[in-house]
Amino acid sequence: MKKYFKLLTVLFLLMITVNVNAEDNYYVEKTRDVDYSKITFKDTEGNDIAHSSLGVLEFSTTVDANNNLTNTKYSYCLDKHMKYPMGYHAYISEVPDGVTIDPDTHAEQIVMFGFYRELINNETLRNQVKNEVGDSFQNGPTFEFNHTYGTSNDFLTAFNTGNEITVNITKVAYDNEVNNITYPLVIKFKKSDVMYLDYSVTSLGGNYNYNHALWILEHSYPTLTVEKALEEAGASYTTLLTEMETLYTGKTADEVKKIADDYIFAVVQHSIWKAADASFNGKKLGDTLTGSTELNKLYQWLNQDREIYTNYDSLSYDNTIGFIKPATGKEVFSSTNDTIKYGPYAIDAKVVSTANITVEVTDSYKDKVKLVDKLGNEITSFENGTEFYISVPKKEKISEVNIKASAENALVFEPSSNRGKIYYSIYPYFQNVVVGGQVSTTNVVGTIKLQYNPATGAENVAILFVVTLVSFAVGYMVLNYKNKPVTF
């Protein structure tokens, strides 16, 4: 059973109470629409979910001389029901070439962006609007206002030359008029102030839904490449391209790859919405989609329930691989006439993902030592979290075992603290966005040395472990001596 919490309510409270610091400012903009018309998501009863507008959000901290975002990366919407973020740059960018906006309409739109900025910076005003409008609205905001620049064309000229302009707002209405504002509301701003809305980073730990969304971000596109994202889900990028070629005939190979990217974006976005418990006309997203076998594999993999979601945000990713000792009181010892077995240990790779992990005994007598499962079967394939036991022949009197775990081309955060985050607009009705961390590949290696008491040989199970991590830090873990080992 999923543990659904009031994630969005908590986020809204954050938006109302947290101030934007200058060093936290970021910009988010919807740059284009995404076509995902060839696949259909199902609700919990197996019925079709209607397609809705879906756009690519790009995220950055910088703009160029023409006020375009630079060094952008993709981000995703957290709440389906909030509006896409829009500043004046997005508004004017959507005007077709050769089309002239009516000056009065253009002036009112500029006032709207100035009002957005005022809401961001004026907590009292923000609370007044929130208290009267509620959590959502269908229409607005619209305004009645005046200024001292003469005509609307004069107003536009002052705005476009970069001057600070002053506007007296005498009425604000969403679905209904906002009456608890003290009118006239005087706002002042420059063109550069309203090109983009400020977004600020926040963390929201301890929430199952948020942790699920964070896990999706860090295990899918664009944190991972499209190829790696599909591979992690047991799907094939090559097969997906074949599916897209069938659905979109006459396209070049590069065009098909771009289409595939957009479809993966749509799947990840819907997965995040599902993690956030979004509704589509009163219906919840189900566990399947139709139209693409490979995308359905990705969707189902991203939406699996995992115990890790309970504390995922607090996990450490220090880009190492090591070993977990048996918990105190949980050590298991087994002795037969021929062998001694002790454990369990587990692989602990603090990375985003790995391919196969190689685990090997490095001693000269390595063929005498086996890494086995609980039933004594030798393990030949390891992955993160795999439990294993040490099995050694009694007659060999082995007093030391050295084990090495390694993973080539492991995906790690770069730097290790650069994980996914939520960014929010203090304007109460714009979309919160989630952004994945930056990853790179590296080789990680960890070793463990098991030293048995040489006075009594392998039958004495008081063991000292030395774990050397790839960062060259050394940790010491001592297992409790077991006078009466547990047998099984």
DRENZA-69239 format. One record per residue (C-alpha): y, z, x; residue in one letter; residue number from 1. Coordinates in pm, 1 decimal. Layout:
{{Y,Z,X},'A',NUM} ...
REM end
This chain:
{{0.0,0.0,0.0},'M',1} {{333.6,-98.6,147.0},'K',2} {{580.6,183.4,197.9},'K',3} {{894.3,44.3,37.8},'Y',4} {{1212.0,240.3,95.1},'F',5} {{1570.6,195.9,-14.2},'K',6} {{1651.7,-4.4,297.3},'L',7} {{1941.5,-201.4,157.8},'L',8} {{2101.7,102.9,-5.0},'T',9} {{2100.8,280.3,329.3},'V',10} {{2246.3,-25.7,497.8},'L',11} {{2523.9,-40.3,240.4},'F',12} {{2611.8,322.0,307.0},'L',13} {{2630.6,233.8,675.2},'L',14} {{2867.7,-50.7,595.9},'M',15} {{3095.5,182.6,402.3},'I',16} {{3112.9,459.4,660.7},'T',17} {{3087.0,303.9,1008.0},'V',18} {{3398.0,183.7,1186.9},'N',19} {{3397.7,-131.7,1398.3},'V',20} {{3464.0,-71.3,1764.9},'N',21} {{3618.6,-350.6,1966.8},'A',22} {{3328.1,-360.7,2209.0},'E',23} {{3083.2,-403.4,1919.5},'D',24} {{3240.4,-713.5,1765.4},'N',25} {{3025.1,-1021.9,1709.1},'Y',26} {{3052.4,-1331.8,1495.7},'Y',27} {{2799.9,-1485.1,1257.7},'V',28} {{2828.8,-1815.0,1074.4},'E',29} {{2609.1,-2033.6,856.0},'K',30} {{2608.8,-2363.8,1042.2},'T',31} {{2384.6,-2585.1,828.3},'R',32} {{2137.8,-2589.6,541.3},'D',33} {{1761.5,-2596.4,593.6},'V',34} {{1526.9,-2822.7,399.0},'D',35} {{1191.5,-2661.3,323.4},'Y',36} {{1120.2,-2854.7,3.6},'S',37} {{766.5,-2958.1,100.1},'K',38} {{626.1,-2606.4,94.1},'I',39} {{624.4,-2353.3,-188.8},'T',40} {{607.0,-1977.0,-159.4},'F',41} {{399.6,-1792.2,-418.8},'K',42} {{481.5,-1468.5,-597.0},'D',43} {{243.7,-1172.9,-625.4},'T',44} {{78.8,-1333.1,-929.4},'E',45} {{27.8,-1672.2,-763.7},'G',46} {{316.0,-1847.9,-938.8},'N',47} {{567.7,-2069.7,-761.0},'D',48} {{884.2,-1911.6,-624.1},'I',49} {{1178.1,-2144.1,-693.0},'A',50} {{1344.1,-2290.8,-385.0},'H',51} {{1683.4,-2142.4,-302.9},'S',52} {{1964.3,-2227.6,-66.8},'S',53} {{1864.8,-2147.1,288.6},'L',54} {{2092.1,-2182.5,589.1},'G',55} {{2072.5,-2141.3,962.5},'V',56} {{2284.0,-1849.9,1079.6},'L',57} {{2415.9,-1863.7,1433.1},'E',58} {{2532.9,-1560.0,1620.9},'F',59} {{2761.3,-1518.6,1920.1},'S',60} {{3023.5,-1303.4,2087.4},'T',61} {{3245.3,-1589.1,2207.7},'T',62} {{3431.3,-1896.2,2081.9},'V',63} {{3570.2,-2196.4,2267.0},'D',64} {{3922.7,-2340.8,2265.4},'A',65} {{3848.9,-2515.8,1935.5},'N',66} {{3728.7,-2192.3,1774.4},'N',67} {{3363.5,-2299.9,1775.0},'N',68} {{3096.4,-2040.5,1849.9},'L',69} {{2949.8,-2072.6,2200.3},'T',70} {{2619.7,-1956.9,2349.4},'N',71} {{2478.2,-1905.0,2003.0},'T',72} {{2131.8,-1801.0,1895.8},'K',73} {{1960.2,-1796.9,1560.0},'Y',74} {{1973.5,-1498.5,1331.7},'S',75} {{1817.5,-1427.1,993.4},'Y',76} {{1941.6,-1279.8,666.3},'C',77} {{1820.1,-930.6,583.3},'L',78} {{1916.4,-921.1,214.5},'D',79} {{1853.5,-1230.5,4.3},'K',80} {{2108.0,-1126.3,-258.5},'H',81} {{2409.8,-1097.1,-32.8},'M',82} {{2636.3,-1392.1,39.6},'K',83} {{2631.5,-1588.8,363.5},'Y',84} {{2907.8,-1478.4,601.5},'P',85} {{3212.2,-1703.8,591.4},'M',86} {{3540.8,-1702.7,778.3},'G',87} {{3818.1,-1959.4,776.6},'Y',88} {{3638.8,-2164.8,1044.3},'H',89} {{3336.4,-2219.6,819.0},'A',90} {{3556.9,-2299.0,521.2},'Y',91} {{3765.7,-2562.6,696.1},'I',92} {{3460.2,-2706.9,876.3},'S',93} {{3299.4,-2788.7,541.6},'E',94} {{3590.4,-3005.3,427.5},'V',95} {{3482.6,-3372.6,457.4},'P',96} {{3678.5,-3594.9,692.1},'D',97} {{3969.2,-3762.4,519.6},'G',98} {{3977.9,-3510.3,234.0},'V',99} {{4301.0,-3314.3,182.1},'T',100} {{4275.1,-2974.3,17.7},'I',101} {{4524.0,-2898.8,-257.5},'D',102} {{4790.7,-2680.2,-85.7},'P',103} {{4784.9,-2408.1,-352.6},'D',104} {{4402.6,-2386.2,-334.7},'T',105} {{4414.5,-2389.6,44.3},'H',106} {{4671.0,-2107.3,51.3},'A',107} {{4461.9,-1891.8,-183.4},'E',108} {{4154.4,-1940.9,36.4},'Q',109} {{4352.9,-1826.3,340.2},'I',110} {{4465.2,-1517.4,147.5},'V',111} {{4100.2,-1450.8,63.0},'M',112} {{4006.1,-1445.1,431.6},'F',113} {{4302.4,-1218.0,502.4},'G',114} {{4178.8,-988.9,225.3},'F',115} {{3828.3,-985.3,379.7},'Y',116} {{3981.5,-875.4,709.1},'R',117} {{4181.7,-604.4,533.8},'E',118} {{3863.0,-470.4,371.9},'L',119} {{3699.0,-454.3,713.4},'I',120} {{3983.6,-253.8,863.5},'N',121} {{4089.5,-43.7,562.8},'N',122} {{3820.0,202.3,458.1},'E',123} {{4020.6,334.4,161.4},'T',124} {{4060.4,-17.0,19.6},'L',125} {{3695.3,-90.6,87.4},'R',126} {{3586.2,213.1,-111.9},'N',127} {{3822.2,126.1,-397.4},'Q',128} {{3670.3,-221.1,-427.1},'V',129} {{3315.9,-90.1,-392.3},'K',130} {{3367.9,176.1,-659.7},'N',131} {{3503.3,-74.1,-910.3},'E',132} {{3295.4,-385.1,-833.9},'V',133} {{2960.6,-219.2,-759.7},'G',134} {{2687.6,-362.6,-540.1},'D',135} {{2716.9,-729.4,-633.5},'S',136} {{2915.3,-982.5,-830.0},'F',137} {{2889.1,-1337.5,-960.2},'Q',138} {{3251.8,-1451.4,-934.4},'N',139} {{3548.4,-1398.0,-702.6},'G',140} {{3737.0,-1268.8,-536.8},'P',141} {{4040.9,-1441.9,-685.4},'T',142} {{4401.7,-1342.6,-633.4},'F',143} {{4753.2,-1344.5,-759.4},'E',144} {{4998.1,-1315.9,-470.0},'F',145} {{5339.5,-1411.4,-339.6},'N',146} {{5499.0,-1471.5,-1.6},'H',147} {{5837.8,-1556.5,145.6},'T',148} {{5753.0,-1893.6,299.0},'Y',149} {{5876.3,-2112.7,14.0},'G',150} {{5608.6,-2360.6,-92.7},'T',151} {{5235.7,-2347.4,-24.4},'S',152} {{5287.7,-2621.9,235.1},'N',153} {{5540.2,-2398.4,414.0},'D',154} {{5287.5,-2115.4,401.5},'F',155} {{5020.2,-2342.1,554.9},'L',156} {{5256.0,-2451.6,830.0},'T',157} {{5331.3,-2091.1,925.9},'A',158} {{4960.2,-2009.0,923.4},'F',159} {{4855.3,-2310.1,1130.7},'N',160} {{5117.4,-2251.6,1396.7},'T',161} {{4961.1,-1911.8,1464.7},'G',162} {{5241.0,-1694.6,1332.4},'N',163} {{5166.2,-1359.8,1173.4},'E',164} {{5208.5,-1404.7,800.8},'I',165} {{5273.6,-1146.3,533.5},'T',166} {{5125.0,-1169.8,183.3},'V',167} {{5189.4,-947.4,-117.8},'N',168} {{4876.6,-938.7,-334.6},'I',169} {{4947.0,-839.1,-694.4},'T',170} {{4599.3,-886.7,-844.3},'K',171} {{4238.1,-894.2,-716.5},'V',172} {{3947.7,-987.0,-941.2},'A',173} {{3576.0,-1028.1,-888.9},'Y',174} {{3381.7,-1044.0,-1215.6},'D',175} {{3659.2,-818.5,-1347.0},'N',176} {{4000.4,-721.4,-1220.3},'E',177} {{4010.7,-444.4,-961.0},'V',178} {{4253.1,-196.3,-1117.1},'N',179} {{4233.2,99.0,-880.6},'N',180} {{4415.0,-79.0,-595.1},'I',181} {{4779.7,19.5,-550.4},'T',182} {{4971.7,-304.5,-599.1},'Y',183} {{5136.1,-482.6,-436.5},'P',184} {{4881.5,-477.5,-157.1},'L',185} {{5063.5,-596.3,154.1},'V',186} {{4845.1,-764.1,418.6},'I',187} {{4940.8,-918.5,752.0},'K',188} {{4728.8,-1146.9,969.1},'F',189} {{4723.3,-1446.8,1200.8},'K',190} {{4500.9,-1753.4,1189.4},'K',191} {{4304.6,-1623.5,1489.0},'S',192} {{4231.8,-1301.9,1296.7},'D',193} {{4042.2,-1472.1,1014.7},'V',194} {{3845.9,-1751.3,1184.0},'M',195} {{3535.4,-1530.5,1180.2},'Y',196} {{3451.3,-1194.3,1031.1},'L',197} {{3364.8,-915.3,1271.3},'D',198} {{3005.6,-799.5,1278.2},'Y',199} {{2890.6,-479.2,1441.4},'S',200} {{2551.6,-368.1,1567.3},'V',201} {{2363.7,-80.9,1410.3},'T',202} {{2011.2,54.5,1430.8},'S',203} {{1814.5,190.9,1140.5},'L',204} {{1505.5,365.8,1266.7},'G',205} {{1225.2,545.0,1089.6},'G',206} {{1199.6,294.9,806.1},'N',207} {{878.0,103.2,743.6},'Y',208} {{1052.0,-203.6,597.7},'N',209} {{1306.4,-224.4,877.3},'Y',210} {{1036.5,-182.1,1141.9},'N',211} {{832.8,-458.7,978.5},'H',212} {{1136.0,-690.5,984.5},'A',213} {{1199.0,-596.5,1348.9},'L',214} {{836.7,-667.7,1437.5},'W',215} {{862.8,-1010.6,1269.2},'I',216} {{1176.2,-1086.6,1472.0},'L',217} {{1011.1,-995.4,1798.1},'E',218} {{689.1,-1186.4,1735.7},'H',219} {{817.1,-1514.2,1593.7},'S',220} {{1064.9,-1797.1,1636.8},'Y',221} {{1316.5,-1808.1,1799.4},'P',222} {{1230.7,-1495.6,2003.4},'T',223} {{913.0,-1688.6,2081.4},'L',224} {{894.2,-2065.6,2108.7},'T',225} {{757.6,-2247.6,1804.6},'V',226} {{438.2,-2318.1,1997.4},'E',227} {{389.7,-1953.8,2097.6},'K',228} {{477.7,-1822.2,1752.2},'A',229} {{209.0,-2039.1,1594.6},'L',230} {{-42.9,-1960.4,1867.4},'E',231} {{3.0,-1585.9,1808.8},'E',232} {{-76.5,-1646.1,1441.0},'A',233} {{-388.7,-1850.0,1516.2},'G',234} {{-216.8,-2171.5,1406.7},'A',235} {{-169.4,-2502.7,1588.7},'S',236} {{165.4,-2661.3,1670.6},'Y',237} {{-2.6,-3000.2,1715.1},'T',238} {{-159.4,-2977.1,1369.6},'T',239} {{173.1,-2868.3,1219.2},'L',240} {{344.3,-3176.7,1365.5},'L',241} {{73.1,-3391.9,1209.5},'T',242} {{138.0,-3223.0,874.0},'E',243} {{511.7,-3286.5,906.2},'M',244} {{454.0,-3652.5,1000.2},'E',245} {{254.9,-3691.7,679.8},'T',246} {{522.5,-3523.1,469.6},'L',247} {{814.9,-3704.6,633.8},'Y',248} {{709.1,-4060.8,706.8},'T',249} {{919.1,-4289.1,922.8},'G',250} {{1062.3,-4012.3,1139.1},'K',251} {{1072.2,-4020.5,1519.0},'T',252} {{874.1,-3768.7,1721.9},'A',253} {{1190.4,-3572.8,1803.5},'D',254} {{1295.7,-3570.5,1437.0},'E',255} {{953.0,-3439.8,1334.7},'V',256} {{980.2,-3157.0,1588.6},'K',257} {{1322.1,-3063.5,1449.9},'K',258} {{1182.2,-3062.6,1095.9},'I',259} {{893.9,-2839.9,1210.5},'A',260} {{1144.0,-2598.4,1366.1},'D',261} {{1330.6,-2572.2,1034.9},'D',262} {{1011.7,-2506.4,840.2},'Y',263} {{912.8,-2229.9,1080.5},'I',264} {{1264.2,-2086.0,1038.4},'F',265} {{1211.7,-2089.5,660.1},'A',266} {{876.5,-1911.1,692.1},'V',267} {{1019.2,-1641.7,918.5},'V',268} {{1319.9,-1595.8,687.8},'Q',269} {{1099.5,-1550.9,380.8},'H',270} {{878.9,-1311.4,576.7},'S',271} {{1182.0,-1096.0,658.1},'I',272} {{1287.0,-1106.1,292.0},'W',273} {{935.7,-1002.1,193.4},'K',274} {{946.4,-714.2,444.3},'A',275} {{1278.3,-607.6,288.0},'A',276} {{1116.5,-615.4,-60.2},'D',277} {{1341.8,-894.6,-189.8},'A',278} {{1318.8,-1021.5,-548.2},'S',279} {{1340.8,-1382.2,-663.7},'F',280} {{1448.9,-1382.2,-1027.1},'N',281} {{1263.5,-1055.7,-1071.3},'G',282} {{952.1,-1171.8,-883.8},'K',283} {{829.4,-1041.0,-548.7},'K',284} {{706.8,-1269.4,-273.1},'L',285} {{329.7,-1287.1,-252.2},'G',286} {{103.5,-1340.5,45.8},'D',287} {{65.5,-1718.9,48.4},'T',288} {{248.9,-2048.4,53.8},'L',289} {{126.3,-2399.0,-21.4},'T',290} {{204.9,-2734.8,137.1},'G',291} {{107.5,-2654.7,496.3},'S',292} {{-210.1,-2491.7,624.4},'T',293} {{-54.6,-2398.4,958.5},'E',294} {{261.2,-2249.5,809.5},'L',295} {{50.5,-2047.0,566.4},'N',296} {{-136.4,-1900.1,865.9},'K',297} {{195.6,-1801.5,1022.0},'L',298} {{327.1,-1653.5,695.8},'Y',299} {{15.3,-1445.4,635.4},'Q',300} {{5.0,-1322.6,995.2},'W',301} {{370.4,-1213.6,988.9},'L',302} {{318.4,-1025.2,664.3},'N',303} {{8.2,-826.8,750.6},'Q',304} {{36.8,-451.2,706.0},'D',305} {{20.0,-284.9,1046.0},'R',306} {{21.5,83.3,1133.4},'E',307} {{265.4,5.1,1414.0},'I',308} {{547.0,-44.6,1159.3},'Y',309} {{570.1,331.5,1106.5},'T',310} {{736.7,385.9,1446.4},'N',311} {{784.5,37.1,1587.8},'Y',312} {{1157.0,72.3,1658.7},'D',313} {{1098.1,374.5,1882.7},'S',314} {{825.6,217.3,2097.7},'L',315} {{905.8,168.8,2464.7},'S',316} {{896.4,-181.8,2610.6},'Y',317} {{930.0,-128.5,2985.0},'D',318} {{743.4,-451.0,3070.4},'N',319} {{443.2,-279.8,3230.4},'T',320} {{71.4,-259.6,3177.0},'I',321} {{-118.9,62.8,3215.9},'G',322} {{-392.5,278.8,3069.2},'F',323} {{-407.0,549.3,2802.3},'I',324} {{-621.5,853.0,2872.4},'K',325} {{-836.5,1022.4,2608.6},'P',326} {{-639.6,1264.5,2393.0},'A',327} {{-691.8,1629.9,2473.0},'T',328} {{-1003.5,1748.4,2296.2},'G',329} {{-1109.2,1392.2,2218.5},'K',330} {{-1283.6,1315.7,2548.3},'E',331} {{-1633.5,1181.1,2500.8},'V',332} {{-1902.0,1229.1,2764.7},'F',333} {{-2248.5,1080.5,2750.1},'S',334} {{-2529.2,1125.4,2996.9},'S',335} {{-2873.2,966.7,2991.7},'T',336} {{-3145.3,967.6,3252.3},'N',337} {{-2989.1,660.9,3411.4},'D',338} {{-2614.6,648.7,3338.1},'T',339} {{-2306.4,855.5,3281.0},'I',340} {{-2031.8,737.3,3049.2},'K',341} {{-1685.0,880.2,2992.8},'Y',342} {{-1382.4,779.3,2786.7},'G',343} {{-1230.7,638.4,2586.5},'P',344} {{-946.7,471.8,2773.7},'Y',345} {{-726.9,198.1,2632.7},'A',346} {{-514.1,-85.6,2762.8},'I',347} {{-144.5,-9.9,2715.0},'D',348} {{66.9,-322.3,2772.8},'A',349} {{431.7,-245.6,2700.8},'K',350} {{528.0,-609.7,2651.7},'V',351} {{601.1,-835.8,2354.6},'V',352} {{271.7,-1021.1,2379.5},'S',353} {{7.2,-1133.0,2624.1},'T',354} {{-264.7,-1389.1,2638.3},'A',355} {{-599.4,-1253.5,2758.8},'N',356} {{-578.2,-941.3,2970.8},'I',357} {{-804.5,-930.4,3275.8},'T',358} {{-959.4,-591.3,3350.0},'V',359} {{-1175.7,-552.8,3658.2},'E',360} {{-1327.2,-292.2,3888.3},'V',361} {{-1194.6,-354.6,4239.5},'T',362} {{-1434.4,-141.0,4447.3},'D',363} {{-1692.2,-300.0,4676.5},'S',364} {{-1962.9,-160.6,4448.2},'Y',365} {{-1798.1,-304.2,4137.4},'K',366} {{-2124.1,-460.1,4018.5},'D',367} {{-2257.6,-104.6,3975.1},'K',368} {{-1979.6,-7.7,3731.0},'V',369} {{-1949.3,-137.6,3375.9},'K',370} {{-1666.8,-126.8,3124.3},'L',371} {{-1832.7,-79.8,2787.7},'V',372} {{-1753.1,-11.4,2423.0},'D',373} {{-1851.3,300.8,2233.4},'K',374} {{-2202.2,170.4,2176.5},'L',375} {{-2251.6,90.2,2544.4},'G',376} {{-2208.6,-286.5,2514.7},'N',377} {{-2028.8,-443.3,2809.3},'E',378} {{-1679.4,-571.5,2724.9},'I',379} {{-1594.2,-918.6,2850.0},'T',380} {{-1261.3,-982.4,2671.8},'S',381} {{-963.9,-744.8,2662.9},'F',382} {{-638.7,-738.8,2470.7},'E',383} {{-363.1,-484.2,2428.4},'N',384} {{-507.8,-166.2,2279.1},'G',385} {{-871.9,-242.7,2361.0},'T',386} {{-1069.9,79.8,2403.4},'E',387} {{-1330.1,103.4,2675.9},'F',388} {{-1555.6,352.8,2853.4},'Y',389} {{-1665.6,382.0,3215.8},'I',390} {{-2040.8,353.2,3267.3},'S',391} {{-2187.2,428.1,3611.1},'V',392} {{-2547.6,475.1,3729.5},'P',393} {{-2633.6,837.7,3803.1},'K',394} {{-2838.1,755.6,4107.7},'K',395} {{-2547.0,586.6,4283.5},'E',396} {{-2346.8,913.0,4296.4},'K',397} {{-2023.3,711.9,4267.5},'I',398} {{-1724.4,942.6,4320.0},'S',399} {{-1438.6,695.0,4278.4},'E',400} {{-1369.3,397.9,4052.5},'V',401} {{-1061.5,175.8,4084.7},'N',402} {{-966.0,-49.4,3793.3},'I',403} {{-697.7,-315.8,3770.9},'K',404} {{-552.1,-466.9,3453.3},'A',405} {{-338.5,-780.0,3473.3},'S',406} {{-177.6,-1025.1,3234.2},'A',407} {{-33.4,-1353.3,3354.0},'E',408} {{267.4,-1502.6,3174.0},'N',409} {{316.2,-1197.7,2954.4},'A',410} {{618.7,-1219.1,2727.8},'L',411} {{868.2,-944.3,2809.7},'V',412} {{1217.8,-855.7,2693.2},'F',413} {{1487.0,-954.8,2941.1},'E',414} {{1620.4,-698.4,3008.4},'P',415} {{1361.2,-455.1,2877.3},'S',416} {{1616.7,-287.6,2645.9},'S',417} {{1722.4,-617.9,2485.8},'N',418} {{1534.7,-584.8,2157.2},'R',419} {{1607.6,-713.4,1809.1},'G',420} {{1895.5,-555.8,1615.8},'K',421} {{2067.7,-549.1,1278.5},'I',422} {{2428.7,-662.1,1266.3},'Y',423} {{2635.3,-590.3,960.0},'Y',424} {{2968.7,-692.6,813.7},'S',425} {{3182.1,-407.7,686.9},'I',426} {{3295.5,-646.5,413.0},'Y',427} {{3056.2,-509.2,150.8},'P',428} {{2924.1,-833.7,3.5},'Y',429} {{2841.4,-1043.7,306.6},'F',430} {{2496.7,-1083.1,450.7},'Q',431} {{2355.9,-840.9,705.1},'N',432} {{2183.5,-1033.3,981.6},'V',433} {{1895.4,-955.7,1213.4},'V',434} {{1870.3,-1102.9,1561.2},'V',435} {{1572.6,-1111.6,1795.5},'G',436} {{1578.6,-1012.8,2161.2},'G',437} {{1570.6,-1246.5,2458.6},'Q',438} {{1230.5,-1288.1,2622.4},'V',439} {{1092.4,-1433.7,2942.6},'S',440} {{749.2,-1457.1,3100.4},'T',441} {{621.5,-1256.9,3395.3},'T',442} {{298.1,-1126.3,3542.8},'N',443} {{225.7,-757.1,3487.8},'V',444} {{-32.4,-553.5,3676.9},'V',445} {{-147.6,-194.1,3644.5},'G',446} {{-412.5,6.5,3829.4},'T',447} {{-599.6,325.8,3764.0},'I',448} {{-802.6,535.4,4010.7},'K',449} {{-1076.8,762.0,3881.0},'L',450} {{-1181.7,1027.7,4133.7},'Q',451} {{-1487.8,1233.2,4056.4},'Y',452} {{-1543.5,1574.7,4210.8},'N',453} {{-1723.2,1489.4,4536.5},'P',454} {{-1891.2,1831.8,4547.0},'A',455} {{-2091.8,1767.0,4234.8},'T',456} {{-2092.1,1388.0,4211.1},'G',457} {{-2060.5,1180.2,3902.8},'A',458} {{-2209.0,1439.2,3668.7},'E',459} {{-1902.0,1660.3,3696.2},'N',460} {{-1646.5,1524.9,3453.7},'V',461} {{-1335.7,1697.6,3584.0},'A',462} {{-1138.2,1382.1,3668.5},'I',463} {{-796.3,1317.0,3817.3},'L',464} {{-622.3,993.5,3719.1},'F',465} {{-346.2,823.5,3910.7},'V',466} {{-177.6,544.2,3716.2},'V',467} {{40.4,304.1,3911.9},'T',468} {{258.9,88.8,3689.7},'L',469} {{406.6,-247.2,3781.5},'V',470} {{745.4,-79.7,3819.2},'S',471} {{588.5,122.0,4104.3},'F',472} {{643.5,448.6,3921.5},'A',473} {{350.6,687.9,3961.8},'V',474} {{229.3,917.8,3688.2},'G',475} {{-38.6,1184.8,3708.5},'Y',476} {{-264.9,1276.1,3420.7},'M',477} {{-532.7,1543.7,3440.5},'V',478} {{-812.3,1563.9,3186.9},'L',479} {{-939.8,1901.8,3077.1},'N',480} {{-1263.4,2012.8,3236.5},'Y',481} {{-1542.4,2005.4,2981.4},'K',482} {{-1797.7,2283.4,3030.0},'N',483} {{-1995.9,2146.4,2737.9},'K',484} {{-1938.5,1773.5,2717.2},'P',485} {{-1969.3,1612.0,2375.3},'V',486} {{-2267.8,1383.1,2348.9},'T',487} {{-2331.2,1095.9,2111.0},'F',488} 
REM end
